Amino acid sequence: NVEKRFRVLSYHVVVDRALTAAQLQSMSSSIRLKTLAGDFPTVAVRNDQIKISNATVVAKTLQASNGIIHTIDSILMPPATSG
């Protein structure tokens, strides 16, 4: 289903913010960042690792022309929607 694939992909894109790994590592508490899908996954530092929901950032701060890319170890799944 194309719509479901788009929703999963857009759940991986944060809008209006581009944070480096250093900025994320320096957080004193968890934050929620709005995604292109309109959801808010939690980003936190646990045991010196950056976690996005249940995924762990494994490669940090690849600068792109329009943002920052962080490689994670699993696919983020957006919350189920009703309807």
Distance bins in CASP14 RR format, pairs under 12 A and 6 or more apart:
PFRMAT RR
TARGET T0000
AUTHOR 0000-0000-0000
RMODE 2
METHOD distances of the structure
MODEL  1
1 7 0 0 0 0 1 0 0 0 0 0 0
1 8 0 0 0 0 0 1 0 0 0 0 0
2 8 0 0 0 0 0 1 0 0 0 0 0
2 9 0 0 0 0 0 1 0 0 0 0 0
3 9 0 0 0 0 0 1 0 0 0 0 0
3 10 0 0 0 0 0 1 0 0 0 0 0
3 37 0 0 0 0 0 1 0 0 0 0 0
3 78 0 0 0 0 0 1 0 0 0 0 0
3 81 0 0 0 0 0 1 0 0 0 0 0
4 10 0 0 0 0 0 1 0 0 0 0 0
4 11 0 0 0 0 0 1 0 0 0 0 0
4 37 0 0 0 0 0 1 0 0 0 0 0
4 77 0 0 0 0 0 1 0 0 0 0 0
4 78 0 0 0 0 1 0 0 0 0 0 0
4 80 0 0 0 0 0 1 0 0 0 0 0
4 81 0 0 0 0 1 0 0 0 0 0 0
5 11 0 0 0 0 0 1 0 0 0 0 0
5 12 0 0 0 0 0 1 0 0 0 0 0
5 37 0 0 0 0 0 1 0 0 0 0 0
5 75 0 0 0 0 0 1 0 0 0 0 0
5 77 0 0 0 0 0 1 0 0 0 0 0
5 78 0 0 0 0 0 1 0 0 0 0 0
6 12 0 0 0 0 0 1 0 0 0 0 0
6 13 0 0 0 0 0 1 0 0 0 0 0
6 36 0 0 0 0 1 0 0 0 0 0 0
6 37 0 0 0 0 1 0 0 0 0 0 0
6 78 0 0 0 0 0 1 0 0 0 0 0
7 13 0 0 0 0 0 1 0 0 0 0 0
7 35 0 0 0 0 1 0 0 0 0 0 0
7 36 0 0 0 0 1 0 0 0 0 0 0
7 37 1 0 1 0 0 0 0 0 0 0 0
7 38 0 0 0 0 1 0 0 0 0 0 0
7 39 0 0 0 0 1 0 0 0 0 0 0
7 76 0 0 0 0 0 1 0 0 0 0 0
7 77 0 0 0 0 1 0 0 0 0 0 0
7 78 1 0 1 0 0 0 0 0 0 0 0
7 79 0 0 0 0 0 1 0 0 0 0 0
7 80 0 0 0 0 0 1 0 0 0 0 0
7 81 1 0 0 1 0 0 0 0 0 0 0
8 35 0 0 0 0 0 1 0 0 0 0 0
8 36 0 0 0 0 0 1 0 0 0 0 0
8 37 0 0 0 0 1 0 0 0 0 0 0
8 39 0 0 0 0 0 1 0 0 0 0 0
8 74 0 0 0 0 0 1 0 0 0 0 0
8 75 1 0 0 1 0 0 0 0 0 0 0
8 76 1 0 0 1 0 0 0 0 0 0 0
8 77 1 0 0 1 0 0 0 0 0 0 0
8 78 1 0 0 1 0 0 0 0 0 0 0
8 79 0 0 0 0 0 1 0 0 0 0 0
8 80 0 0 0 0 0 1 0 0 0 0 0
8 81 0 0 0 0 0 1 0 0 0 0 0
9 35 0 0 0 0 0 1 0 0 0 0 0
9 36 0 0 0 0 1 0 0 0 0 0 0
9 37 0 0 0 0 1 0 0 0 0 0 0
9 75 0 0 0 0 1 0 0 0 0 0 0
9 76 0 0 0 0 1 0 0 0 0 0 0
9 77 0 0 0 0 0 1 0 0 0 0 0
9 78 0 0 0 0 1 0 0 0 0 0 0
10 34 0 0 0 0 0 1 0 0 0 0 0
10 35 1 0 0 1 0 0 0 0 0 0 0
10 36 1 1 0 0 0 0 0 0 0 0 0
10 37 1 0 1 0 0 0 0 0 0 0 0
10 38 1 0 0 1 0 0 0 0 0 0 0
10 39 0 0 0 0 1 0 0 0 0 0 0
10 41 0 0 0 0 0 1 0 0 0 0 0
10 76 0 0 0 0 0 1 0 0 0 0 0
10 78 0 0 0 0 1 0 0 0 0 0 0
11 33 0 0 0 0 0 1 0 0 0 0 0
11 34 0 0 0 0 0 1 0 0 0 0 0
11 35 1 0 1 0 0 0 0 0 0 0 0
11 36 1 0 0 1 0 0 0 0 0 0 0
11 37 1 0 1 0 0 0 0 0 0 0 0
11 38 0 0 0 0 1 0 0 0 0 0 0
11 39 1 0 0 1 0 0 0 0 0 0 0
11 40 0 0 0 0 0 1 0 0 0 0 0
11 41 1 0 0 1 0 0 0 0 0 0 0
11 52 0 0 0 0 0 1 0 0 0 0 0
11 53 0 0 0 0 1 0 0 0 0 0 0
11 55 0 0 0 0 0 1 0 0 0 0 0
11 72 0 0 0 0 0 1 0 0 0 0 0
11 75 0 0 0 0 1 0 0 0 0 0 0
11 76 1 0 1 0 0 0 0 0 0 0 0
11 77 1 0 0 1 0 0 0 0 0 0 0
11 78 1 0 1 0 0 0 0 0 0 0 0
11 79 0 0 0 0 1 0 0 0 0 0 0
11 80 0 0 0 0 0 1 0 0 0 0 0
11 81 0 0 0 0 0 1 0 0 0 0 0
12 33 0 0 0 0 0 1 0 0 0 0 0
12 35 1 0 0 1 0 0 0 0 0 0 0
12 36 0 0 0 0 1 0 0 0 0 0 0
12 37 0 0 0 0 1 0 0 0 0 0 0
12 39 0 0 0 0 0 1 0 0 0 0 0
12 41 0 0 0 0 1 0 0 0 0 0 0
12 52 0 0 0 0 1 0 0 0 0 0 0
12 53 0 0 0 0 0 1 0 0 0 0 0
12 55 0 0 0 0 1 0 0 0 0 0 0
12 69 0 0 0 0 1 0 0 0 0 0 0
12 70 0 0 0 0 1 0 0 0 0 0 0
12 71 0 0 0 0 0 1 0 0 0 0 0
12 72 0 0 0 0 1 0 0 0 0 0 0
12 74 0 0 0 0 0 1 0 0 0 0 0
12 75 0 0 0 0 1 0 0 0 0 0 0
12 76 1 0 1 0 0 0 0 0 0 0 0
12 77 0 0 0 0 0 1 0 0 0 0 0
12 78 0 0 0 0 1 0 0 0 0 0 0
13 33 0 0 0 0 0 1 0 0 0 0 0
13 34 0 0 0 0 1 0 0 0 0 0 0
13 35 1 0 1 0 0 0 0 0 0 0 0
13 36 1 0 1 0 0 0 0 0 0 0 0
13 37 1 0 0 1 0 0 0 0 0 0 0
13 38 0 0 0 0 1 0 0 0 0 0 0
13 39 0 0 0 0 0 1 0 0 0 0 0
13 41 0 0 0 0 0 1 0 0 0 0 0
13 52 0 0 0 0 0 1 0 0 0 0 0
13 64 0 0 0 0 0 1 0 0 0 0 0
13 66 0 0 0 0 0 1 0 0 0 0 0
13 67 0 0 0 0 1 0 0 0 0 0 0
13 68 0 0 0 0 0 1 0 0 0 0 0
13 69 0 0 0 0 0 1 0 0 0 0 0
13 70 0 0 0 0 0 1 0 0 0 0 0
13 76 0 0 0 0 0 1 0 0 0 0 0
13 78 0 0 0 0 0 1 0 0 0 0 0
14 24 0 0 0 0 0 1 0 0 0 0 0
14 31 0 0 0 0 0 1 0 0 0 0 0
14 32 0 0 0 0 0 1 0 0 0 0 0
14 33 1 0 1 0 0 0 0 0 0 0 0
14 34 1 0 0 1 0 0 0 0 0 0 0
14 35 1 0 1 0 0 0 0 0 0 0 0
14 36 1 0 0 1 0 0 0 0 0 0 0
14 37 0 0 0 0 0 1 0 0 0 0 0
14 38 0 0 0 0 0 1 0 0 0 0 0
14 39 0 0 0 0 0 1 0 0 0 0 0
14 40 0 0 0 0 1 0 0 0 0 0 0
14 41 0 0 0 0 1 0 0 0 0 0 0
14 43 0 0 0 0 1 0 0 0 0 0 0
14 52 0 0 0 0 1 0 0 0 0 0 0
14 66 0 0 0 0 0 1 0 0 0 0 0
14 67 0 0 0 0 1 0 0 0 0 0 0
14 68 0 0 0 0 1 0 0 0 0 0 0
14 69 0 0 0 0 0 1 0 0 0 0 0
14 70 0 0 0 0 1 0 0 0 0 0 0
14 76 0 0 0 0 0 1 0 0 0 0 0
15 33 0 0 0 0 1 0 0 0 0 0 0
15 34 1 0 1 0 0 0 0 0 0 0 0
15 35 1 0 0 1 0 0 0 0 0 0 0
15 36 1 0 1 0 0 0 0 0 0 0 0
15 37 0 0 0 0 1 0 0 0 0 0 0
15 38 1 0 0 1 0 0 0 0 0 0 0
15 39 0 0 0 0 0 1 0 0 0 0 0
15 40 0 0 0 0 0 1 0 0 0 0 0
15 66 0 0 0 0 0 1 0 0 0 0 0
15 67 0 0 0 0 0 1 0 0 0 0 0
16 33 0 0 0 0 1 0 0 0 0 0 0
16 34 1 0 0 1 0 0 0 0 0 0 0
16 35 0 0 0 0 0 1 0 0 0 0 0
16 36 0 0 0 0 0 1 0 0 0 0 0
16 38 0 0 0 0 0 1 0 0 0 0 0
16 67 0 0 0 0 0 1 0 0 0 0 0
17 23 0 0 0 0 1 0 0 0 0 0 0
17 24 0 0 0 0 0 1 0 0 0 0 0
17 31 0 0 0 0 1 0 0 0 0 0 0
17 32 0 0 0 0 0 1 0 0 0 0 0
17 33 1 0 1 0 0 0 0 0 0 0 0
17 34 0 0 0 0 1 0 0 0 0 0 0
17 35 0 0 0 0 0 1 0 0 0 0 0
17 36 0 0 0 0 0 1 0 0 0 0 0
17 40 0 0 0 0 0 1 0 0 0 0 0
17 43 0 0 0 0 0 1 0 0 0 0 0
17 67 0 0 0 0 1 0 0 0 0 0 0
17 68 0 0 0 0 1 0 0 0 0 0 0
18 24 0 0 0 0 0 1 0 0 0 0 0
18 33 0 0 0 0 0 1 0 0 0 0 0
18 61 0 0 0 0 1 0 0 0 0 0 0
18 62 0 0 0 0 0 1 0 0 0 0 0
18 63 0 0 0 0 1 0 0 0 0 0 0
18 64 0 0 0 0 1 0 0 0 0 0 0
18 65 0 0 0 0 0 1 0 0 0 0 0
18 66 0 0 0 0 1 0 0 0 0 0 0
18 67 1 0 1 0 0 0 0 0 0 0 0
18 68 1 0 1 0 0 0 0 0 0 0 0
18 69 0 0 0 0 1 0 0 0 0 0 0
18 70 0 0 0 0 0 1 0 0 0 0 0
19 25 0 0 0 0 1 0 0 0 0 0 0
19 26 0 0 0 0 1 0 0 0 0 0 0
19 27 0 0 0 0 1 0 0 0 0 0 0
19 31 0 0 0 0 1 0 0 0 0 0 0
19 33 1 0 0 1 0 0 0 0 0 0 0
19 43 0 0 0 0 1 0 0 0 0 0 0
19 45 0 0 0 0 0 1 0 0 0 0 0
19 50 0 0 0 0 1 0 0 0 0 0 0
19 52 0 0 0 0 0 1 0 0 0 0 0
19 57 0 0 0 0 0 1 0 0 0 0 0
19 60 0 0 0 0 0 1 0 0 0 0 0
19 61 0 0 0 0 1 0 0 0 0 0 0
19 67 0 0 0 0 1 0 0 0 0 0 0
19 68 1 0 0 1 0 0 0 0 0 0 0
19 69 0 0 0 0 0 1 0 0 0 0 0
19 70 0 0 0 0 1 0 0 0 0 0 0
20 26 0 0 0 0 1 0 0 0 0 0 0
20 27 0 0 0 0 0 1 0 0 0 0 0
20 50 0 0 0 0 0 1 0 0 0 0 0
20 57 0 0 0 0 0 1 0 0 0 0 0
20 60 1 0 0 1 0 0 0 0 0 0 0
20 61 1 0 1 0 0 0 0 0 0 0 0
20 62 0 0 0 0 0 1 0 0 0 0 0
20 63 0 0 0 0 1 0 0 0 0 0 0
20 67 0 0 0 0 0 1 0 0 0 0 0
20 68 1 0 0 1 0 0 0 0 0 0 0
20 69 0 0 0 0 0 1 0 0 0 0 0
20 70 0 0 0 0 1 0 0 0 0 0 0
21 27 0 0 0 0 0 1 0 0 0 0 0
21 43 0 0 0 0 0 1 0 0 0 0 0
21 45 0 0 0 0 0 1 0 0 0 0 0
21 48 0 0 0 0 0 1 0 0 0 0 0
21 49 0 0 0 0 0 1 0 0 0 0 0
21 50 1 0 0 1 0 0 0 0 0 0 0
21 52 0 0 0 0 0 1 0 0 0 0 0
21 57 1 0 0 1 0 0 0 0 0 0 0
21 58 0 0 0 0 0 1 0 0 0 0 0
21 59 0 0 0 0 1 0 0 0 0 0 0
21 60 1 1 0 0 0 0 0 0 0 0 0
21 61 1 0 1 0 0 0 0 0 0 0 0
21 62 0 0 0 0 1 0 0 0 0 0 0
21 63 0 0 0 0 0 1 0 0 0 0 0
21 68 0 0 0 0 1 0 0 0 0 0 0
21 69 0 0 0 0 0 1 0 0 0 0 0
21 70 1 0 0 1 0 0 0 0 0 0 0
21 71 0 0 0 0 0 1 0 0 0 0 0
21 72 0 0 0 0 0 1 0 0 0 0 0
22 45 0 0 0 0 0 1 0 0 0 0 0
22 50 0 0 0 0 0 1 0 0 0 0 0
22 57 0 0 0 0 0 1 0 0 0 0 0
22 60 0 0 0 0 1 0 0 0 0 0 0
22 61 1 0 0 1 0 0 0 0 0 0 0
22 68 0 0 0 0 0 1 0 0 0 0 0
22 70 0 0 0 0 0 1 0 0 0 0 0
23 31 0 0 0 0 0 1 0 0 0 0 0
23 33 0 0 0 0 0 1 0 0 0 0 0
23 43 0 0 0 0 0 1 0 0 0 0 0
23 45 0 0 0 0 0 1 0 0 0 0 0
23 50 0 0 0 0 0 1 0 0 0 0 0
23 60 0 0 0 0 0 1 0 0 0 0 0
23 61 0 0 0 0 1 0 0 0 0 0 0
23 68 0 0 0 0 1 0 0 0 0 0 0
23 70 0 0 0 0 0 1 0 0 0 0 0
24 30 0 0 0 0 0 1 0 0 0 0 0
24 31 0 0 0 0 1 0 0 0 0 0 0
24 33 0 0 0 0 1 0 0 0 0 0 0
24 43 1 0 0 1 0 0 0 0 0 0 0
24 44 0 0 0 0 1 0 0 0 0 0 0
24 45 1 0 0 1 0 0 0 0 0 0 0
24 46 0 0 0 0 0 1 0 0 0 0 0
24 48 0 0 0 0 0 1 0 0 0 0 0
24 49 0 0 0 0 0 1 0 0 0 0 0
24 50 1 0 1 0 0 0 0 0 0 0 0
24 51 0 0 0 0 1 0 0 0 0 0 0
24 52 0 0 0 0 1 0 0 0 0 0 0
24 56 0 0 0 0 0 1 0 0 0 0 0
24 57 1 0 0 1 0 0 0 0 0 0 0
24 60 0 0 0 0 1 0 0 0 0 0 0
24 61 0 0 0 0 1 0 0 0 0 0 0
24 68 0 0 0 0 1 0 0 0 0 0 0
24 70 1 0 0 1 0 0 0 0 0 0 0
25 43 0 0 0 0 0 1 0 0 0 0 0
25 44 0 0 0 0 0 1 0 0 0 0 0
25 45 1 0 1 0 0 0 0 0 0 0 0
25 46 0 0 0 0 0 1 0 0 0 0 0
25 47 0 0 0 0 0 1 0 0 0 0 0
25 48 1 0 0 1 0 0 0 0 0 0 0
25 49 0 0 0 0 1 0 0 0 0 0 0
25 50 1 0 0 1 0 0 0 0 0 0 0
25 51 0 0 0 0 0 1 0 0 0 0 0
25 57 0 0 0 0 1 0 0 0 0 0 0
25 60 0 0 0 0 1 0 0 0 0 0 0
25 61 0 0 0 0 0 1 0 0 0 0 0
25 70 0 0 0 0 0 1 0 0 0 0 0
26 45 0 0 0 0 1 0 0 0 0 0 0
26 48 0 0 0 0 0 1 0 0 0 0 0
26 50 0 0 0 0 0 1 0 0 0 0 0
27 33 0 0 0 0 0 1 0 0 0 0 0
27 42 0 0 0 0 0 1 0 0 0 0 0
27 43 1 0 0 1 0 0 0 0 0 0 0
27 44 1 0 0 1 0 0 0 0 0 0 0
27 45 1 0 1 0 0 0 0 0 0 0 0
27 46 0 0 0 0 0 1 0 0 0 0 0
27 50 0 0 0 0 1 0 0 0 0 0 0
27 51 0 0 0 0 0 1 0 0 0 0 0
28 44 0 0 0 0 0 1 0 0 0 0 0
28 45 0 0 0 0 1 0 0 0 0 0 0
29 42 0 0 0 0 0 1 0 0 0 0 0
29 43 0 0 0 0 0 1 0 0 0 0 0
29 44 1 0 0 1 0 0 0 0 0 0 0
29 45 0 0 0 0 1 0 0 0 0 0 0
29 46 0 0 0 0 0 1 0 0 0 0 0
30 40 0 0 0 0 0 1 0 0 0 0 0
30 41 0 0 0 0 0 1 0 0 0 0 0
30 42 1 0 1 0 0 0 0 0 0 0 0
30 43 1 0 0 1 0 0 0 0 0 0 0
30 44 1 1 0 0 0 0 0 0 0 0 0
30 45 0 0 0 0 1 0 0 0 0 0 0
30 46 0 0 0 0 1 0 0 0 0 0 0
30 50 0 0 0 0 0 1 0 0 0 0 0
30 51 0 0 0 0 1 0 0 0 0 0 0
30 52 0 0 0 0 0 1 0 0 0 0 0
30 53 0 0 0 0 0 1 0 0 0 0 0
31 40 0 0 0 0 1 0 0 0 0 0 0
31 41 0 0 0 0 1 0 0 0 0 0 0
31 42 1 0 0 1 0 0 0 0 0 0 0
31 43 1 0 1 0 0 0 0 0 0 0 0
31 44 1 0 0 1 0 0 0 0 0 0 0
31 45 0 0 0 0 0 1 0 0 0 0 0
31 50 0 0 0 0 0 1 0 0 0 0 0
31 51 0 0 0 0 0 1 0 0 0 0 0
31 52 0 0 0 0 0 1 0 0 0 0 0
32 38 0 0 0 0 0 1 0 0 0 0 0
32 39 0 0 0 0 1 0 0 0 0 0 0
32 40 1 1 0 0 0 0 0 0 0 0 0
32 41 1 0 0 1 0 0 0 0 0 0 0
32 42 1 0 1 0 0 0 0 0 0 0 0
32 43 1 0 0 1 0 0 0 0 0 0 0
32 44 0 0 0 0 1 0 0 0 0 0 0
32 52 0 0 0 0 0 1 0 0 0 0 0
32 53 0 0 0 0 0 1 0 0 0 0 0
33 39 0 0 0 0 1 0 0 0 0 0 0
33 40 1 0 0 1 0 0 0 0 0 0 0
33 41 1 0 0 1 0 0 0 0 0 0 0
33 42 0 0 0 0 1 0 0 0 0 0 0
33 43 1 0 1 0 0 0 0 0 0 0 0
33 44 0 0 0 0 0 1 0 0 0 0 0
33 52 0 0 0 0 1 0 0 0 0 0 0
33 53 0 0 0 0 0 1 0 0 0 0 0
33 70 0 0 0 0 0 1 0 0 0 0 0
33 76 0 0 0 0 0 1 0 0 0 0 0
34 40 1 0 1 0 0 0 0 0 0 0 0
34 41 0 0 0 0 1 0 0 0 0 0 0
34 42 0 0 0 0 0 1 0 0 0 0 0
34 43 0 0 0 0 0 1 0 0 0 0 0
35 41 1 0 0 1 0 0 0 0 0 0 0
35 42 0 0 0 0 0 1 0 0 0 0 0
35 43 0 0 0 0 0 1 0 0 0 0 0
35 52 0 0 0 0 0 1 0 0 0 0 0
35 53 0 0 0 0 0 1 0 0 0 0 0
35 76 0 0 0 0 1 0 0 0 0 0 0
35 77 0 0 0 0 0 1 0 0 0 0 0
35 78 1 0 0 1 0 0 0 0 0 0 0
35 79 0 0 0 0 0 1 0 0 0 0 0
36 76 0 0 0 0 0 1 0 0 0 0 0
36 78 0 0 0 0 0 1 0 0 0 0 0
37 76 0 0 0 0 1 0 0 0 0 0 0
37 77 0 0 0 0 0 1 0 0 0 0 0
37 78 1 0 1 0 0 0 0 0 0 0 0
37 79 0 0 0 0 1 0 0 0 0 0 0
37 81 0 0 0 0 1 0 0 0 0 0 0
38 78 0 0 0 0 1 0 0 0 0 0 0
38 79 0 0 0 0 0 1 0 0 0 0 0
38 81 0 0 0 0 0 1 0 0 0 0 0
39 52 0 0 0 0 0 1 0 0 0 0 0
39 53 0 0 0 0 1 0 0 0 0 0 0
39 76 0 0 0 0 1 0 0 0 0 0 0
39 77 0 0 0 0 0 1 0 0 0 0 0
39 78 1 0 1 0 0 0 0 0 0 0 0
39 79 1 0 0 1 0 0 0 0 0 0 0
39 80 0 0 0 0 0 1 0 0 0 0 0
39 81 0 0 0 0 1 0 0 0 0 0 0
40 52 0 0 0 0 0 1 0 0 0 0 0
40 53 0 0 0 0 0 1 0 0 0 0 0
40 76 0 0 0 0 0 1 0 0 0 0 0
40 78 0 0 0 0 0 1 0 0 0 0 0
40 79 0 0 0 0 1 0 0 0 0 0 0
41 51 0 0 0 0 1 0 0 0 0 0 0
41 52 1 0 1 0 0 0 0 0 0 0 0
41 53 1 0 1 0 0 0 0 0 0 0 0
41 54 0 0 0 0 1 0 0 0 0 0 0
41 55 0 0 0 0 1 0 0 0 0 0 0
41 72 0 0 0 0 0 1 0 0 0 0 0
41 76 1 0 0 1 0 0 0 0 0 0 0
41 77 0 0 0 0 1 0 0 0 0 0 0
41 78 0 0 0 0 1 0 0 0 0 0 0
41 79 0 0 0 0 1 0 0 0 0 0 0
42 50 0 0 0 0 0 1 0 0 0 0 0
42 51 1 0 0 1 0 0 0 0 0 0 0
42 52 1 0 0 1 0 0 0 0 0 0 0
42 53 1 0 0 1 0 0 0 0 0 0 0
42 54 0 0 0 0 1 0 0 0 0 0 0
42 55 0 0 0 0 0 1 0 0 0 0 0
42 76 0 0 0 0 0 1 0 0 0 0 0
42 79 0 0 0 0 0 1 0 0 0 0 0
43 49 0 0 0 0 0 1 0 0 0 0 0
43 50 1 0 0 1 0 0 0 0 0 0 0
43 51 1 0 0 1 0 0 0 0 0 0 0
43 52 1 0 1 0 0 0 0 0 0 0 0
43 53 0 0 0 0 1 0 0 0 0 0 0
43 54 0 0 0 0 0 1 0 0 0 0 0
43 55 0 0 0 0 0 1 0 0 0 0 0
43 56 0 0 0 0 0 1 0 0 0 0 0
43 57 0 0 0 0 1 0 0 0 0 0 0
43 70 0 0 0 0 1 0 0 0 0 0 0
43 72 0 0 0 0 0 1 0 0 0 0 0
43 76 0 0 0 0 0 1 0 0 0 0 0
44 50 1 0 0 1 0 0 0 0 0 0 0
44 51 1 0 1 0 0 0 0 0 0 0 0
44 52 0 0 0 0 1 0 0 0 0 0 0
44 53 0 0 0 0 1 0 0 0 0 0 0
44 54 0 0 0 0 0 1 0 0 0 0 0
44 55 0 0 0 0 0 1 0 0 0 0 0
44 56 0 0 0 0 0 1 0 0 0 0 0
44 57 0 0 0 0 0 1 0 0 0 0 0
45 51 1 0 0 1 0 0 0 0 0 0 0
45 52 0 0 0 0 0 1 0 0 0 0 0
45 56 0 0 0 0 0 1 0 0 0 0 0
45 57 0 0 0 0 1 0 0 0 0 0 0
46 52 0 0 0 0 0 1 0 0 0 0 0
46 53 0 0 0 0 0 1 0 0 0 0 0
46 54 0 0 0 0 0 1 0 0 0 0 0
46 55 0 0 0 0 0 1 0 0 0 0 0
46 56 0 0 0 0 1 0 0 0 0 0 0
46 57 0 0 0 0 0 1 0 0 0 0 0
47 56 0 0 0 0 1 0 0 0 0 0 0
48 56 0 0 0 0 0 1 0 0 0 0 0
48 57 0 0 0 0 0 1 0 0 0 0 0
49 55 0 0 0 0 0 1 0 0 0 0 0
49 56 1 0 1 0 0 0 0 0 0 0 0
49 57 1 0 0 1 0 0 0 0 0 0 0
49 58 0 0 0 0 1 0 0 0 0 0 0
49 60 0 0 0 0 0 1 0 0 0 0 0
49 70 0 0 0 0 0 1 0 0 0 0 0
49 72 0 0 0 0 0 1 0 0 0 0 0
49 73 0 0 0 0 1 0 0 0 0 0 0
50 56 1 0 0 1 0 0 0 0 0 0 0
50 57 1 1 0 0 0 0 0 0 0 0 0
50 58 0 0 0 0 1 0 0 0 0 0 0
50 59 0 0 0 0 0 1 0 0 0 0 0
50 60 1 0 0 1 0 0 0 0 0 0 0
50 61 0 0 0 0 0 1 0 0 0 0 0
50 70 1 0 0 1 0 0 0 0 0 0 0
50 71 0 0 0 0 0 1 0 0 0 0 0
50 72 0 0 0 0 1 0 0 0 0 0 0
50 73 0 0 0 0 0 1 0 0 0 0 0
51 57 1 0 0 1 0 0 0 0 0 0 0
51 58 0 0 0 0 0 1 0 0 0 0 0
51 70 0 0 0 0 0 1 0 0 0 0 0
51 72 0 0 0 0 1 0 0 0 0 0 0
51 73 0 0 0 0 0 1 0 0 0 0 0
51 74 0 0 0 0 0 1 0 0 0 0 0
51 76 0 0 0 0 0 1 0 0 0 0 0
52 58 0 0 0 0 0 1 0 0 0 0 0
52 60 0 0 0 0 0 1 0 0 0 0 0
52 70 1 0 0 1 0 0 0 0 0 0 0
52 71 0 0 0 0 0 1 0 0 0 0 0
52 72 1 0 0 1 0 0 0 0 0 0 0
52 73 0 0 0 0 1 0 0 0 0 0 0
52 74 0 0 0 0 1 0 0 0 0 0 0
52 75 0 0 0 0 0 1 0 0 0 0 0
52 76 1 0 0 1 0 0 0 0 0 0 0
52 77 0 0 0 0 0 1 0 0 0 0 0
53 72 0 0 0 0 1 0 0 0 0 0 0
53 73 0 0 0 0 0 1 0 0 0 0 0
53 74 0 0 0 0 1 0 0 0 0 0 0
53 75 0 0 0 0 0 1 0 0 0 0 0
53 76 1 0 1 0 0 0 0 0 0 0 0
53 77 0 0 0 0 1 0 0 0 0 0 0
53 78 0 0 0 0 1 0 0 0 0 0 0
53 79 0 0 0 0 1 0 0 0 0 0 0
54 72 0 0 0 0 1 0 0 0 0 0 0
54 73 0 0 0 0 1 0 0 0 0 0 0
54 74 1 0 0 1 0 0 0 0 0 0 0
54 75 0 0 0 0 0 1 0 0 0 0 0
54 76 0 0 0 0 1 0 0 0 0 0 0
54 77 0 0 0 0 1 0 0 0 0 0 0
55 70 0 0 0 0 1 0 0 0 0 0 0
55 71 0 0 0 0 1 0 0 0 0 0 0
55 72 1 0 1 0 0 0 0 0 0 0 0
55 73 1 0 1 0 0 0 0 0 0 0 0
55 74 1 0 1 0 0 0 0 0 0 0 0
55 75 1 0 0 1 0 0 0 0 0 0 0
55 76 1 0 1 0 0 0 0 0 0 0 0
55 77 0 0 0 0 1 0 0 0 0 0 0
56 70 0 0 0 0 0 1 0 0 0 0 0
56 71 0 0 0 0 1 0 0 0 0 0 0
56 72 1 0 0 1 0 0 0 0 0 0 0
56 73 1 0 1 0 0 0 0 0 0 0 0
56 74 1 0 0 1 0 0 0 0 0 0 0
56 76 0 0 0 0 0 1 0 0 0 0 0
57 68 0 0 0 0 0 1 0 0 0 0 0
57 69 0 0 0 0 0 1 0 0 0 0 0
57 70 1 0 1 0 0 0 0 0 0 0 0
57 71 1 0 0 1 0 0 0 0 0 0 0
57 72 1 0 1 0 0 0 0 0 0 0 0
57 73 0 0 0 0 1 0 0 0 0 0 0
57 74 0 0 0 0 0 1 0 0 0 0 0
57 76 0 0 0 0 0 1 0 0 0 0 0
58 69 0 0 0 0 0 1 0 0 0 0 0
58 70 0 0 0 0 1 0 0 0 0 0 0
58 71 1 0 1 0 0 0 0 0 0 0 0
58 72 1 0 0 1 0 0 0 0 0 0 0
58 73 1 0 1 0 0 0 0 0 0 0 0
58 74 0 0 0 0 1 0 0 0 0 0 0
59 68 0 0 0 0 0 1 0 0 0 0 0
59 69 0 0 0 0 1 0 0 0 0 0 0
59 70 1 0 0 1 0 0 0 0 0 0 0
59 71 1 1 0 0 0 0 0 0 0 0 0
59 72 0 0 0 0 1 0 0 0 0 0 0
59 73 0 0 0 0 1 0 0 0 0 0 0
60 68 0 0 0 0 1 0 0 0 0 0 0
60 69 0 0 0 0 1 0 0 0 0 0 0
60 70 1 0 1 0 0 0 0 0 0 0 0
60 71 1 0 0 1 0 0 0 0 0 0 0
60 72 0 0 0 0 0 1 0 0 0 0 0
61 67 0 0 0 0 0 1 0 0 0 0 0
61 68 1 0 1 0 0 0 0 0 0 0 0
61 69 0 0 0 0 1 0 0 0 0 0 0
61 70 1 0 0 1 0 0 0 0 0 0 0
61 71 0 0 0 0 1 0 0 0 0 0 0
62 68 1 0 0 1 0 0 0 0 0 0 0
62 69 1 0 1 0 0 0 0 0 0 0 0
62 70 1 0 0 1 0 0 0 0 0 0 0
62 71 1 0 0 1 0 0 0 0 0 0 0
63 69 1 0 0 1 0 0 0 0 0 0 0
63 70 0 0 0 0 0 1 0 0 0 0 0
64 70 0 0 0 0 0 1 0 0 0 0 0
70 76 0 0 0 0 0 1 0 0 0 0 0
END
